Amino acid sequence: MDSFFKNAMKGVELIRRTTYSELRCRGYVLVVSNTEFFRKQQWAAARQSSGNPVGDRTRLFAAFETVIAQSGSGVNTRGNDKTLMDLAMAMKTAGMPMEQWGLPPPIMDKLYPPQMK
């Protein structure tokens, strides 16, 4: 039987970037830091799968503490402001268009400060 991690990642495209990873699954995209992804990968690899890939995936993705979710995906962005800001800055620096992500207004205001008139 597959490990919890292997089963949960069925149907998920993993794209590793310098400091973060994109998890692409049908209908949504999540971004997590590589550090957190590695910790959860180790945690999930040590557990036995339920045999249900969707259930295991839901449990794995719920275990992430800091996640930036694509707008309209039905998944909520979560995490404290500092870690969200660090992750969002890494994404912006990599050239990702930040408007398509479900970031809270205070984070967006820091990423794109209003121009002084």
HELIX and SHEET records of a PDB file:
HELIX    1   1 PHE A    4  ALA A    8  1                                   5    
HELIX    2   2 ASN A   34  ALA A   45  1                                  12    
HELIX    3   3 PRO A   53  ALA A   63  1                                  11    
HELIX    4   4 ASP A   81  THR A   93  1                                  13    
HELIX    5   5 MET A   98  GLN A  100  5                                   3    
HELIX    6   6 PRO A  105  LEU A  111  1                                   7    
SHEET    1   A 4 GLU A  13  ARG A  16  0                                        
SHEET    2   A 4 TYR A  20  CYS A  25 -1                                        
SHEET    3   A 4 TYR A  28  SER A  33 -1                                        
SHEET    4   A 4 ILE A  68  ALA A  69 -1                                        
END                                                                             
